[in-house]
Amino acid sequence: MSESHRFQPASVAVEPYSVLTKDGTLTAEAAPMKDDATLEALELMILARTFDEKATKLQRQGRFGTFSSVRGQEASVVGAASALDPRRDWVVPQYRELPALLRQGLPLENFALYFMGHPGGGVIPPDVNVLPIQISLAAQLPQAVGLAWGLRHQGLDGVVTTFVGDGASSEGDFHESLNLAGLRKAPVIFFLQNNGWAISTPRRAQSAARTLAERAPGYGIDGVLVDGNDLFAVNAVMQEAVRRARAGDGPTLIESLTWRAGAHNTADDPTRYVTDDDEAPWAGTDPIQRVETFLAARGVWTEELAARIRLRCTTEVERALGVARQTPPAGHAALFDHVYAVPPDRLNEQRARWARNNAPDGSAPTRTTES
Amino acid sequence: MTAQTMVESIRGCLREEMARDESILVIGEDVGALGGVFRATDGLLAEFGPDRVVDMPLAEAVIVGSGIGLALSGLRPVVEIQFLGFAHQAFHQIGQQVARMRYRSQGRFAVPIVIRAPFGGGVRTPEMHSDAFEAYYTHVPGLKVVAPATARDAKGLLAQAIQDDDPVLFLEPLKGYRLQKDEVDDGRFTVPIGRARIAREGGDVTIVAWSAAVGLALNAADELSERGIEATVVDLRSLVPFDIDTLTAAVSHTGRAVIVQEAPLTGGFGAEIAATIQASCFYSLEAPILRISAPDTPYPLAGIEDMYVPDTARVVSGVADLMAVTA
């Protein structure tokens, strides 16, 4: 059998696309983002970091629920989201992409309410193009493909970006979705954040494939490998993917190589499984510092501006958490509302019974064996 | 009125609805040139083109999941799962995703999708095709589950399901596709979801059934009538929501209730019916509620499926025994 009949794991070296090096210098002639766009992205990254730090503290005090911070992955998420036009493009998230949701227009207090366990956290304002946070990982991918296909079917030029991780790329939905996206030439971008970990399971235990991006050609679509801690590189490959999707050239799988610079979530203890050897290559790769260093060298990032932006971020986080804290607790209506457009009689009866059995003055203790 | 089989009336409904509403897409395995393995979508590709009648890759999760996305984009997809047995491979999209989208988004996102799936036994399919798994889906809040027994109801309920703003699992009896012809109204009409049909009236016992089991119940009722036992047959037509008023009125009148289901006994939808009857008709009951079902065993290979799926004789003897019980 000759070599032309065999498909073997590629042997050529692969390098992630990179523009801004660890030390904040450009490898390209010019940055792909203008200074004002870079500053805007940097502020969003800092806002996410500020929220993560505050929410983690609150969680430790029992004032916030279990949540997953985006710490370390800010350039990856913001670089991706910054390539989108929130008025016509959609984000289909999993759960670790706060700044992408914010850039699409989701109020920060809604995100906070969600992780405080308040049903109001599910509210997505009518003009904000995001789907609900996904907890069943990869289940969002088929929906993203269908949404993209549907937009295109109706002659709309919106592009859908869906986020997925290295762990969830092992799910069957990942395979089915990339396959269908290729067939339909759906304007969808699979933004795969390879942050090294699925809770405690390292990337190497998810797949024997050398990179996850190289799966793309198997579905007849383009794959890209990018340094996920490089804002400019991520933004550049996303801009290209958006351009292609909008032009009808189909989907792209982007593997963004990044690092979860913390725990899976606030209930996790990475000291049980992350070794010094695991962390060593990622030392000094903080994505926020990298942009700050770059802008400082250009004289754009000054102590004064940094202080001003940090204050704005702290103020916004405090504002959002204040709104969330002052949101009245949800009543029993939140159990029953929005299950059906028109609730069946049986559900209405359950709702009425719930209200009777839980009358505030305890006047109607009519509990029955039915719910 | 025209005499039609159920598969003809479903096809007619899809055609009329697609002609009426451009937002309707039909997607599924083999729904295009083949017209579906049962021909329920025959002719739709030629009439509406490949953008609206879409042959999908063999991947149930993304068939349903992309249907959710299509619905979110503003379309009304009618998704065909070739056999309900294969819907296991899309269970997370049906059981967890589609029916919660409205709730999880606090009303922002409706998912007006219809998932059509043939189910049930008696037509000698290969393994894994024929199980009556409807009860899994009746346990999913936010999902409607419809299971018509006649060609007329199939057409009217499907039209209603397509215009419904919530997800509907539309179960079609494999055995009922071509078993008989019913008179079906010409032109478009709808049958409301959640209203049962009294398929036959009798004063001695109420037989409750849905989908293919309704025909079984009617055949049994005819035989029972020859023995002097008159049965009311309630065709539920939809399981979620189900018509508690019609059910309890019928059972209160006859005092005896028999539930016929093709599914295994334990945890079947018949248990829900039985619990509802005892809660609402306790003082009218003259005998325990009887459930006639398949055994709690896997659906067998076709050669012995007749022993598995309830048949007329089992319903007749079950009812006859029940009539001998005195309270």
Boltz contact constraints between the chains, C-beta under 6 A:
constraints:
  - contact:
      token1: [A, 122]
      token2: [B, 104]
      max_distance: 6.0
  - contact:
      token1: [A, 122]
      token2: [B, 105]
      max_distance: 6.0
  - contact:
      token1: [A, 122]
      token2: [B, 106]
      max_distance: 6.0
  - contact:
      token1: [A, 123]
      token2: [B, 106]
      max_distance: 6.0
  - contact:
      token1: [A, 124]
      token2: [B, 105]
      max_distance: 6.0
  - contact:
      token1: [A, 124]
      token2: [B, 108]
      max_distance: 6.0
  - contact:
      token1: [A, 132]
      token2: [B, 104]
      max_distance: 6.0
  - contact:
      token1: [A, 132]
      token2: [B, 105]
      max_distance: 6.0
  - contact:
      token1: [A, 136]
      token2: [B, 96]
      max_distance: 6.0
  - contact:
      token1: [A, 139]
      token2: [B, 92]
      max_distance: 6.0
  - contact:
      token1: [A, 139]
      token2: [B, 97]
      max_distance: 6.0
  - contact:
      token1: [A, 142]
      token2: [B, 62]
      max_distance: 6.0
  - contact:
      token1: [A, 142]
      token2: [B, 65]
      max_distance: 6.0
  - contact:
      token1: [A, 142]
      token2: [B, 66]
      max_distance: 6.0
  - contact:
      token1: [A, 143]
      token2: [B, 65]
      max_distance: 6.0
  - contact:
      token1: [A, 143]
      token2: [B, 68]
      max_distance: 6.0
  - contact:
      token1: [A, 143]
      token2: [B, 69]
      max_distance: 6.0
  - contact:
      token1: [A, 145]
      token2: [B, 66]
      max_distance: 6.0
  - contact:
      token1: [A, 146]
      token2: [B, 66]
      max_distance: 6.0
  - contact:
      token1: [A, 146]
      token2: [B, 68]
      max_distance: 6.0
  - contact:
      token1: [A, 146]
      token2: [B, 69]
      max_distance: 6.0
  - contact:
      token1: [A, 146]
      token2: [B, 70]
      max_distance: 6.0
  - contact:
      token1: [A, 147]
      token2: [B, 69]
      max_distance: 6.0
  - contact:
      token1: [A, 147]
      token2: [B, 72]
      max_distance: 6.0
  - contact:
      token1: [A, 147]
      token2: [B, 73]
      max_distance: 6.0
  - contact:
      token1: [A, 150]
      token2: [B, 70]
      max_distance: 6.0
  - contact:
      token1: [A, 150]
      token2: [B, 73]
      max_distance: 6.0
  - contact:
      token1: [A, 150]
      token2: [B, 75]
      max_distance: 6.0
  - contact:
      token1: [A, 151]
      token2: [B, 73]
      max_distance: 6.0
  - contact:
      token1: [A, 173]
      token2: [B, 61]
      max_distance: 6.0
  - contact:
      token1: [A, 176]
      token2: [B, 59]
      max_distance: 6.0
  - contact:
      token1: [A, 176]
      token2: [B, 61]
      max_distance: 6.0
  - contact:
      token1: [A, 176]
      token2: [B, 62]
      max_distance: 6.0
  - contact:
      token1: [A, 177]
      token2: [B, 62]
      max_distance: 6.0
  - contact:
      token1: [A, 179]
      token2: [B, 57]
      max_distance: 6.0
  - contact:
      token1: [A, 180]
      token2: [B, 62]
      max_distance: 6.0
  - contact:
      token1: [A, 180]
      token2: [B, 66]
      max_distance: 6.0
  - contact:
      token1: [A, 338]
      token2: [B, 102]
      max_distance: 6.0
  - contact:
      token1: [A, 338]
      token2: [B, 103]
      max_distance: 6.0
  - contact:
      token1: [A, 338]
      token2: [B, 106]
      max_distance: 6.0
  - contact:
      token1: [A, 338]
      token2: [B, 107]
      max_distance: 6.0
  - contact:
      token1: [A, 339]
      token2: [B, 103]
      max_distance: 6.0
  - contact:
      token1: [A, 339]
      token2: [B, 141]
      max_distance: 6.0
  - contact:
      token1: [A, 339]
      token2: [B, 142]
      max_distance: 6.0
  - contact:
      token1: [A, 340]
      token2: [B, 166]
      max_distance: 6.0
  - contact:
      token1: [A, 341]
      token2: [B, 165]
      max_distance: 6.0
  - contact:
      token1: [A, 341]
      token2: [B, 166]
      max_distance: 6.0
  - contact:
      token1: [A, 344]
      token2: [B, 241]
      max_distance: 6.0
